[in-house]
Amino acid sequence: MPVERTEHRGADELYKYYDVYETIGSGGFAKVKLGRHLQTGEKVAIKIMNKKDLGDDLPRVKVEIEAMRNLSHQHVCRLYHVIETTTQIFIVMEYCPGGELFDYIIAKDRLPEEETRVFFRQIVSAMAYVHSQGYAHRDLKPENLLIDENHNLKLIDFGLCAKPKGGLGYELMTCCGSPAYAAPELIQGKAYIGSEADVWSMGVLLFALLCGYLPFDDDNCGVLYRKIARGKYDNPHWLSPGSVLILNQMLQVDPKRRITLRQLLDHPWVMKDYNSPVEWLSRKPLGHIDEDCVTEMAVNMKRSRGSTTALVKEWRYDQTSAIYLLLLSKKQRGKPVRMRPEPTVCEDSPLHKGLQSREALHLSEDEDAVMMGSLDLCSDYIDDCPWVPAKHYTPQGVRGQPDGAVNKDTRLASPAVEKRYAYSPTPERGRTAAQHRQERRDRGQERTSENKENMAVQHKDVELFALPPPRTPVSSKKNPRPNKNVLTTPSKNANIANADAPKGEGSASKEHTKKRTEFKEIANVELLTFSPERRSRSLDMAVTSDSGKKKRAGKMFGSLERGLDKMITMLTPSKRRALRDGPRKIKAQYNVTLTSQTNPDQILNQILSILPEKNVDFTQHGYTLKCQTWGDSGKVTMAFELEVCMLQRPEVVGVRRQRLKGDAWVYKRLVEDILGTSSI
């Protein structure tokens, strides 16, 4: 569903640069939404915070922003843009579609040692770099590690980090972080070294990866703290001797006996099956400026390369920094380093508002390619964008759709598209219907027999502009329609009116008759695969233009609608998808629980019957359930989503789960209990 613009009042500065989509995370006083940068087409994660809600935590946000400004590493989530208004702060960051490492652990139950080693080496690399920059993270856990599109980890959430003025050896006193991952010296209120506390958290994290549960865990914080202070935990039987050893070295209660991060870089367990120690130096230093990205920016911004480079090197983390870093990201992923021109949109369009539906963003790479191929777009700047900015055509956005409806706002743009949709006569088709009529009037309107013959030819020629039957299985087989003339074919009454016109009628009367006939042609159009919104929009484009364009509506309308229909047929292969009367079809993901069922309604009803028994409040939007649990103080302790969906391969029902707020391991137990009781 589209994001409501009123949800973030005063965010006009954000909507100038980004489209904003659904919530992908939530916690504390922050909400994270999926977005897309308008000028590069790149997906981003947008962390949204209200200053009033932050209150005393506002300095923490400033610390997080300052840390992310100074950190640039292949395993640290990249900061792109910071937007601050009088009431809100927006932090635009790298988007990692793989989600949290925590969800990956749940999906796998536990990870094999070889896969754990791959991830742990990346964690060691990120933490060694962070420590080299003088920072202690102090909140390391699976929820703060994201998986990118290449299955690599990215460290996030520096809100609790510390950068002691005296260096990392300087002792800290603030007790912070997640209790289950906190070092003994920290929860006991002693002075501690940030880097040593981070190593303990890394040990807890390594245990969770290898075992699928925590070494120290209890619902009662007092009991949990006593377990951590003793440092006693049980090693499951499947752990190798090497794994047991490294865990023991990291989970030492005495920080002076605990292994250091420097020693972890070439530890025997970390080095197994590898020929070199962990690489921790940054492959993305801020000092290096990519010439290709700067050149593209300079051309688009109409500046010299020198001045553009100087502007980028200021690192203000404004629109300039965002464009450069997103272009660099495109280049590193093998995509063309191209920008799109500033979009020109109508006030009501979703692009102007920064609002898009969930479905509009979840096009697969294959769907993107099909859509671009169908338009034959040759412009360099749209090589990897699933839409093009409205420039020559700015149709109104779809508004007031019910929950679950698909917002199919297709934008036509650029001279290349306009040329594509302009009808180009071929030797087989010859001239347009309007040209035929004009030619017949010039030849001899006084000969009734010739007029009748010409009308027969006219009818035949107009049929050449008829829209072919839709190719989709649903439209052509399941929903057969009566055999009607389509698009610019005149209705029966219109033909009669033309045939019965008086022979000696003047040119003004004939012109009036012709306009009336053309209006009836358009009024009797049947758009086979168009939604009501698309139909009204298309008719407006053909009818409500100025008088000069009205004369050409017949020939332009046919070719334009054929092109639009072809594209919409590709993007909407069935009316079931358009109406969203069934569950979404998605690819298998880490946070999707597979079932043995093929009936989504049965699974949904089972979950609906279980939630009240588990004291979970919920609101239903189609096949998505937004769930909450409440504490004794009346505050929300847990928020998560459950969505019944269909897996593309294999064709089975799945349940997508997403934690929005609350303790991750409590959430894990609750969701497993719900899904287990549902017998799925």
C-alpha positions in Angstrom: 0.0 0.0 0.0 1.2 3.5 -0.7 2.6 5.5 2.2 0.3 8.3 3.3 2.0 11.7 2.8 0.5 13.1 6.0 2.4 10.4 7.9 5.5 12.5 7.8 4.5 16.2 7.8 7.2 18.6 6.9 9.0 16.0 4.8 8.8 17.9 1.5 12.6 18.0 1.4 12.7 14.2 1.4 10.1 13.8 -1.3 12.1 16.1 -3.6 14.7 13.4 -3.9 13.1 10.1 -3.0 10.1 8.0 -3.6 9.0 6.5 -0.2 7.5 3.0 0.1 6.5 0.6 2.9 8.0 0.2 6.4 10.7 -2.4 6.5 11.8 -1.9 10.1 10.9 -0.2 13.4 12.4 0.2 16.8 12.5 2.7 19.6 11.6 6.1 18.1 12.7 5.3 14.6 11.0 3.8 11.6 12.8 2.6 8.5 11.1 2.7 5.1 12.1 1.5 1.7 12.8 4.3 -0.8 14.2 4.9 -4.3 16.4 7.8 -5.2 14.8 9.7 -8.1 17.9 10.7 -10.1 19.7 7.4 -10.0 16.8 4.9 -9.6 18.7 3.2 -6.7 16.9 1.6 -3.8 17.7 3.0 -0.3 16.7 2.6 3.3 15.3 5.7 4.9 15.4 6.0 8.7 12.8 8.4 9.9 12.9 10.0 13.4 10.7 12.6 15.0 12.7 15.1 17.1 9.9 15.5 19.7 9.7 11.8 20.2 13.5 11.4 20.5 13.7 13.8 23.5 16.8 13.0 25.4 17.9 10.4 22.8 18.5 13.2 20.2 22.3 13.3 21.1 22.5 9.6 20.3 21.2 10.2 16.8 23.9 12.9 16.4 26.5 10.4 17.5 25.2 7.8 15.0 25.3 10.3 12.1 28.8 11.5 12.9 30.0 7.9 13.1 28.5 6.9 9.8 29.9 10.0 8.2 33.4 8.9 9.1 33.1 5.1 8.3 33.4 3.7 4.8 34.0 0.0 4.6 32.7 -2.9 2.6 31.0 -4.5 5.6 29.6 -1.3 7.1 26.2 0.0 5.9 26.9 3.2 3.9 25.4 6.5 4.7 24.2 8.4 1.7 22.2 11.5 2.8 21.1 13.3 5.9 18.0 15.5 5.8 17.0 17.5 8.9 13.9 19.7 9.3 12.6 21.5 12.2 10.6 18.5 13.4 12.3 15.4 11.8 15.6 13.7 10.9 15.9 11.5 7.8 18.9 9.2 7.5 19.2 7.7 4.0 21.4 4.5 4.0 22.4 1.6 1.9 19.5 -0.9 1.3 20.2 -4.5 2.0 17.4 -6.7 0.5 18.5 -9.9 2.4 17.2 -8.5 5.7 18.6 -9.2 9.1 21.1 -11.9 9.9 18.7 -12.8 12.7 16.0 -13.9 10.2 18.6 -15.9 8.3 19.5 -17.8 11.5 15.8 -18.5 12.2 15.3 -19.7 8.6 18.3 -22.1 8.9 17.7 -23.0 12.5 21.5 -22.9 12.9 24.3 -22.4 10.4 26.9 -25.0 9.5 30.4 -24.2 10.6 31.7 -23.4 7.1 28.9 -20.9 6.5 29.3 -19.4 10.0 33.0 -18.9 9.3 32.3 -16.9 6.1 30.0 -14.6 8.0 32.2 -14.4 11.1 35.2 -13.3 9.0 33.1 -10.4 7.7 32.1 -9.5 11.2 35.7 -9.5 12.3 36.6 -7.4 9.3 34.0 -4.8 10.1 34.7 -4.6 13.8 38.5 -4.4 13.2 37.9 -1.4 10.9 35.5 0.3 13.3 38.0 -0.1 16.1 40.8 1.2 13.9 38.8 4.4 13.5 38.5 4.8 17.3 34.9 3.6 17.7 33.4 0.9 19.9 30.1 -0.3 18.6 28.6 -1.6 21.9 25.4 -3.0 20.4 26.6 -5.9 18.3 23.9 -8.5 17.6 22.3 -10.4 14.6 19.6 -7.8 14.3 22.3 -5.1 13.6 23.8 -7.1 10.7 22.1 -7.0 7.4 22.6 -9.2 4.3 23.1 -7.4 1.0 22.2 -8.7 -2.5 25.6 -10.5 -2.7 25.0 -12.3 0.5 27.6 -10.2 2.4 27.0 -8.7 5.8 26.7 -5.0 6.6 27.0 -3.6 10.1 24.3 -1.0 11.1 23.0 1.0 14.1 25.8 3.1 15.6 23.5 4.9 18.0 25.2 3.4 21.0 28.8 3.6 19.7 31.5 5.5 21.6 34.6 7.3 20.5 36.7 8.0 23.6 38.8 11.1 23.3 41.7 9.3 24.8 41.4 6.4 22.3 39.9 3.0 22.6 42.0 2.2 25.7 40.1 4.9 27.6 37.6 3.4 30.0 33.9 3.8 29.6 31.1 3.8 32.2 27.8 3.9 30.4 25.9 0.6 30.6 24.1 0.2 27.2 23.3 -2.4 24.5 21.2 -5.5 24.6 21.4 -7.5 27.9 21.8 -10.9 26.3 24.9 -9.7 24.4 26.4 -7.4 27.2 29.8 -8.2 28.7 29.9 -9.1 32.4 32.0 -6.0 33.3 29.4 -3.8 31.6 26.3 -5.1 33.4 28.1 -5.1 36.7 28.5 -1.3 36.4 32.3 -1.5 36.3 34.5 0.7 34.1 35.2 -1.2 30.8 37.1 -1.0 27.6 34.8 -0.7 24.6 36.8 -3.0 22.3 36.9 -5.7 24.9 33.1 -5.5 25.4 32.7 -5.8 21.7 34.7 -9.1 21.6 32.4 -10.6 24.2 29.3 -9.6 22.1 31.0 -11.2 19.1 31.4 -14.4 21.1 27.7 -14.4 21.9 26.9 -13.8 18.2 29.2 -16.6 17.1 27.4 -19.0 19.5 24.0 -17.9 18.1 25.2 -18.6 14.5 26.5 -22.1 15.4 23.7 -23.1 17.7 20.6 -21.2 16.8 20.0 -20.0 20.3 21.8 -17.8 23.0 24.4 -19.0 25.5 22.9 -16.8 28.2 19.1 -16.4 28.1 16.3 -15.9 30.6 13.1 -13.9 30.7 14.1 -12.5 34.1 16.8 -9.9 33.7 18.2 -10.6 37.2 18.6 -14.3 36.4 20.1 -13.4 33.0 22.7 -11.1 34.6 23.8 -13.8 37.1 24.3 -16.3 34.2 26.4 -13.7 32.3 28.4 -12.8 35.4 29.3 -16.5 36.0 30.0 -17.1 32.3 28.8 -20.6 32.4 27.0 -22.1 29.3 26.5 -25.5 27.7 28.2 -26.4 24.5 25.9 -28.6 22.3 27.3 -31.9 21.0 27.5 -30.8 17.3 30.2 -28.1 18.0 33.6 -29.0 16.7 36.6 -28.8 19.1 37.9 -25.7 17.2 34.5 -24.0 17.7 34.4 -24.8 21.4 37.9 -23.4 21.8 37.3 -20.1 20.1 34.0 -19.6 21.9 35.7 -20.2 25.2 38.5 -17.7 24.4 35.9 -15.0 23.5 33.5 -15.6 26.4 36.0 -15.1 29.2 34.5 -13.3 32.2 37.8 -11.6 32.9 38.3 -9.1 30.0 42.1 -9.3 30.5 42.0 -13.0 29.7 39.7 -12.5 26.7 41.1 -12.9 23.2 41.7 -9.6 21.4 40.3 -8.6 18.0 43.8 -8.5 16.6 44.3 -12.1 17.6 41.0 -13.1 15.9 42.3 -11.8 12.5 44.5 -14.9 12.1 43.0 -17.3 14.6 43.3 -21.0 13.5 39.5 -21.4 13.5 39.1 -18.2 11.4 41.9 -19.2 9.1 40.6 -22.7 8.4 40.1 -23.3 4.6 41.5 -19.8 4.0 45.0 -18.9 2.9 45.2 -15.4 4.5 44.1 -13.6 7.6 41.0 -11.5 7.6 41.2 -8.4 5.4 40.0 -5.5 7.5 41.3 -2.5 5.6 38.6 -0.5 3.7 38.2 -1.2 0.0 36.0 2.0 -0.2 38.1 4.8 1.3 36.5 8.2 1.3 39.7 9.9 -0.1 39.3 8.1 -3.5 37.0 9.9 -6.0 35.8 7.9 -9.0 36.2 9.7 -12.3 33.3 8.0 -14.1 30.9 9.1 -11.4 32.2 12.6 -11.3 32.0 12.9 -15.1 28.4 11.8 -15.2 27.5 14.2 -12.4 29.3 17.1 -14.2 27.5 16.5 -17.4 24.1 16.3 -15.7 24.7 19.3 -13.4 26.3 21.3 -16.2 29.5 21.9 -14.2 33.2 21.4 -14.8 34.7 18.2 -13.5 37.0 20.1 -11.2 34.2 22.0 -9.5 32.1 18.8 -9.3 35.0 16.9 -7.7 35.5 19.7 -5.1 31.8 19.6 -4.3 31.8 15.9 -3.7 34.9 16.1 -1.5 33.1 18.4 0.9 31.1 15.3 2.0 28.1 17.2 3.3 25.9 14.1 2.9 23.4 16.1 0.9 22.0 15.5 -2.5 25.5 15.7 -4.1 26.9 13.1 -1.8 23.9 10.9 -2.3 24.2 11.0 -6.1 27.9 10.3 -6.1 27.7 7.4 -3.7 24.7 5.8 -5.4 26.4 6.1 -8.8 29.5 4.5 -7.3 27.3 1.7 -6.0 25.8 1.2 -9.4 29.3 1.0 -10.9 30.5 -1.5 -8.3 27.5 -3.7 -9.2 28.3 -3.6 -12.9 25.4 -1.3 -13.8 25.8 1.7 -16.1 26.9 4.9 -14.4 23.9 7.0 -15.6 21.7 9.7 -14.0 18.2 10.6 -15.0 17.2 14.2 -15.6 15.2 16.0 -13.1 11.6 14.7 -13.3 8.7 17.0 -14.3 5.5 15.6 -12.8 2.0 16.7 -12.1 1.0 17.6 -8.6 -1.2 14.6 -8.0 1.2 12.0 -9.4 2.7 9.5 -6.9 6.2 10.5 -8.2 5.6 14.1 -7.0 4.3 12.9 -3.6 7.0 10.3 -3.2 4.5 7.6 -2.8 4.4 4.2 -4.5 2.6 0.9 -4.0 4.5 -2.1 -2.7 3.9 -3.9 -5.9 5.3 -1.1 -8.0 8.7 -1.6 -6.3 8.8 -5.4 -6.2 9.3 -5.9 -9.9 11.9 -8.6 -10.5 14.9 -8.0 -12.6 13.3 -10.1 -15.4 10.1 -7.9 -15.2 12.3 -4.8 -15.4 13.9 -6.1 -18.5 10.6 -7.1 -20.2 9.1 -3.7 -19.4 12.1 -1.8 -20.9 12.3 -4.1 -23.9 8.6 -3.5 -24.7 9.2 0.2 -24.9 12.4 0.1 -27.1 13.8 2.9 -25.0 17.3 3.9 -26.2 18.0 6.7 -23.7 21.2 5.9 -21.7 19.8 7.0 -18.3 17.1 4.3 -18.0 19.2 1.2 -18.4 18.3 -0.1 -15.0 15.2 1.8 -14.0 11.8 0.1 -13.7 10.1 3.3 -14.8 10.9 6.6 -16.6 10.1 10.1 -15.3 7.0 11.8 -16.5 8.1 14.5 -19.0 5.9 14.7 -22.0 2.9 12.8 -20.5 1.9 13.2 -16.9 -1.1 11.0 -16.3 -2.9 11.4 -13.0 -1.9 9.0 -10.2 -4.3 6.3 -9.1 -6.0 7.5 -5.9 -8.4 6.0 -3.4 -7.5 2.4 -4.1 -8.7 -0.2 -1.6 -6.2 -2.1 0.6 -4.2 -4.6 -1.5 -5.0 -2.9 -4.8 -2.1 -2.5 -7.2 -1.1 1.0 -8.1 -0.3 0.7 -11.8 0.8 4.2 -12.6 2.8 3.8 -15.8 4.7 6.9 -16.9 5.5 7.7 -20.5 8.5 9.9 -21.1 11.3 11.1 -23.2 11.2 11.8 -27.0 12.2 8.2 -27.5 9.0 7.0 -26.0 6.9 9.6 -27.8 8.5 8.5 -31.1 7.7 4.9 -30.2 4.1 5.6 -29.7 3.6 7.8 -32.7 2.0 5.8 -35.5 4.5 5.2 -38.4 2.7 4.2 -41.6 4.0 1.1 -43.4 3.5 0.1 -47.1 1.0 -2.5 -45.9 -1.1 -0.1 -43.9 -0.7 3.0 -46.0 -2.4 6.2 -44.8 -4.5 6.9 -41.8 -8.3 6.9 -41.7 -8.5 10.7 -41.6 -6.2 11.0 -44.6 -8.5 8.6 -46.5 -11.5 10.7 -45.8 -9.9 13.9 -46.9 -8.7 12.3 -50.1 -12.1 11.0 -51.0 -13.7 14.4 -50.4 -11.2 15.9 -52.8 -11.8 13.3 -55.5 -15.5 13.8 -56.0 -18.1 14.1 -53.4 -20.9 14.5 -56.0 -20.7 10.8 -57.1 -22.9 8.8 -54.7 -21.8 5.5 -55.9 -18.1 6.4 -55.4 -18.9 7.8 -51.9 -20.5 4.5 -50.9 -17.6 2.5 -52.3 -15.1 4.8 -50.5 -17.0 4.4 -47.2 -16.6 0.6 -47.5 -12.9 1.1 -48.0 -12.8 3.5 -45.1 -14.4 1.0 -42.8 -11.8 -1.6 -43.9 -8.9 0.7 -43.4 -10.0 1.8 -39.9 -10.1 -1.9 -38.9 -6.3 -1.9 -39.3 -6.1 0.2 -36.2 -8.1 -2.2 -34.1 -6.5 -3.6 -31.0 -5.6 -7.3 -31.3 -7.2 -9.7 -28.8 -5.2 -9.6 -25.5 -2.5 -12.3 -25.2 -3.0 -13.0 -21.5 -4.6 -16.4 -20.6 -7.1 -14.8 -18.3 -8.4 -12.2 -20.8 -8.5 -14.6 -23.8 -9.8 -17.8 -22.2 -11.3 -17.3 -18.8 -13.1 -14.1 -19.6 -14.3 -14.2 -23.2 -15.8 -11.0 -24.4 -18.4 -10.3 -27.2 -16.9 -9.7 -30.6 -16.9 -5.9 -30.7 -15.0 -3.4 -32.7 -12.1 -2.0 -30.7 -10.5 1.4 -30.5 -11.1 3.6 -33.5 -13.7 1.4 -35.3 -16.9 3.5 -35.7 -20.1 2.3 -34.1 -23.0 1.2 -36.3 -24.9 4.4 -35.7 -21.9 6.4 -36.7 -21.7 4.6 -40.0 -25.4 5.1 -40.7 -25.0 8.8 -39.9 -22.2 9.1 -42.4 -23.9 7.1 -45.1 -27.1 9.1 -44.9 -25.5 12.5 -45.1 -27.1 14.8 -47.8 -25.1 14.8 -51.0 -25.1 18.6 -51.4 -24.3 19.4 -47.9 -21.7 22.2 -47.4 -18.2 21.8 -46.0 -19.1 23.2 -42.6 -21.9 20.7 -42.2 -19.6 17.9 -43.3 -16.9 19.0 -40.8 -19.5 18.9 -38.1 -20.7 15.5 -39.1 -17.0 14.2 -39.2 -16.3 15.6 -35.7 -19.5 14.0 -34.3 -18.5 10.7 -35.9 -15.0 10.8 -34.5 -16.4 11.6 -31.1 -18.7 8.6 -31.3 -15.7 6.5 -32.3 -13.9 7.4 -29.2 -16.9 7.1 -27.0 -17.6 3.5 -28.1 -14.0 2.4 -27.3 -13.7 -0.9 -25.4 -10.3 -1.2 -23.6 -9.9 -4.9 -23.1 -7.2 -5.0 -20.4 -7.2 -1.5 -19.0 -8.3 -0.7 -15.5 -11.0 2.0 -15.0 -8.3 4.5 -13.9 -6.3 3.8 -17.0 -9.4 4.0 -19.3 -10.4 7.4 -18.0 -6.8 8.7 -18.1 -6.4 7.5 -21.7 -9.7 9.0 -22.9 -8.7 12.3 -21.3 -5.5 12.3 -23.2 -7.4 11.8 -26.5 -10.4 14.0 -25.9 -9.5 16.9 -23.6 -6.7 18.3 -25.7 -7.0 21.6 -27.7 -9.1 21.7 -30.9 -6.1 21.2 -33.1 -5.2 18.0 -31.4 -8.8 16.7 -31.5 -8.5 16.4 -35.2 -5.6 14.0 -34.8 -7.1 12.1 -31.9 -8.3 9.2 -34.1 -4.9 8.3 -35.5 -2.8 9.1 -32.4 -5.2 7.4 -30.0 -5.1 4.0 -31.7 -1.3 3.7 -31.7 -0.9 5.1 -28.2 -3.5 2.7 -26.7 -2.0 -0.2 -28.5 1.4 0.5 -27.0 0.0 1.1 -23.6 -2.1 -2.0 -23.7 0.9 -4.1 -24.7 2.9 -2.8 -21.8 0.1 -3.2 -19.2 -0.6 -6.7 -20.5 3.0 -7.6 -19.7 2.9 -6.0 -16.3 -0.5 -7.4 -15.4 -0.7 -10.9 -16.6 -4.0 -11.6 -14.9 -6.9 -9.7 -13.4 -6.4 -11.7 -10.2 -3.1 -9.9 -9.7 -4.7 -6.5 -10.4 -7.5 -6.9 -8.0 -5.4 -8.6 -5.3 -8.2 -11.0 -4.4 -5.5 -13.5 -3.5 -2.2 -13.7 -1.8 1.0 -12.2 -3.2 3.3 -14.4 -5.2 6.9 -13.9 -4.0 10.2 -15.6 -4.3 11.5 -17.7 -1.4 13.2 -15.5 1.2 14.9 -16.0 4.5 12.0 -14.7 6.5 9.4 -17.0 4.8 8.2 -20.2 6.5 7.2 -22.8 3.9 4.1 -24.9 4.5 2.9 -28.2 3.0 -0.5 -26.5 2.2 -1.7 -25.2 -1.2 -4.8 -23.4 0.2 -3.8 -19.9 1.5 -7.3 -19.3 3.0 -6.9 -22.4 5.2 -3.6 -21.2 6.5 -4.9 -17.7 7.1 -7.9 -18.9 9.1 -5.7 -21.1 11.2 -3.4 -18.2 12.2 -6.4 -16.0 12.9 -7.8 -18.5 15.3 -4.4 -18.9 17.1 -3.6 -15.2 17.6 -6.2 -14.5 20.3 -5.1 -17.5 22.3 -1.5 -16.1 22.4 -2.8 -12.7 23.5 -1.8 -11.1 20.3 -3.8 -8.2 18.9 -3.9 -7.8 15.2 -5.4 -5.8 12.3 -6.0 -7.6 9.0 -5.3 -6.1 5.5 -6.0 -8.8 3.0 -3.6 -11.6 3.6 -1.4 -9.5 5.9 -1.7 -9.4 9.7 -0.2 -6.6 11.6 0.3 -8.0 15.1 1.1 -6.4 18.5 1.6 -7.6 22.1 1.2 -5.3 25.1 3.0 -5.1 28.4 1.6 -4.5 31.9 2.3 -0.8 31.6 0.0 -0.5 28.5 2.9 -0.1 26.0 3.5 -2.1 22.9 6.2 -4.7 23.7 6.3 -6.5 20.3 5.2 -5.6 16.8 5.5 -7.8 13.8 3.8 -8.8 10.5 2.6 -12.1 9.3 1.6 -12.4 5.6 0.2 -15.5 3.9 1.7 -15.6 0.4 2.3 -18.0 -2.5 5.8 -19.1 -3.4 6.6 -18.9 -7.1 8.7 -22.1 -7.0 7.5 -24.4 -5.7 3.7 -23.6 -5.8 3.1 -23.8 -2.1 1.8 -21.5 0.6 4.3 -19.6 2.7 4.1 -17.3 5.7 6.3 -14.2 5.6 7.2 -12.9 9.0 8.8 -9.6 9.9 9.8 -8.2 13.3 9.1 -4.5 13.6 9.6 -3.9 17.3 10.7 -5.8 20.4 13.3 -8.3 21.5 14.4 -10.6 18.6 14.6 -13.9 20.5 11.2 -13.3 22.3 9.8 -12.6 18.9 11.4 -15.8 17.6 9.8 -18.0 20.3 6.4 -16.3 19.9 6.2 -16.6 16.1 7.5 -20.2 16.2 4.7 -21.0 18.8 2.0 -19.3 16.6 3.1 -21.1 13.4 3.7 -24.4 15.2 0.3 -24.4 16.8 -1.3 -23.6 13.4 -0.1 -27.0 12.2 1.4 -25.6 9.0 
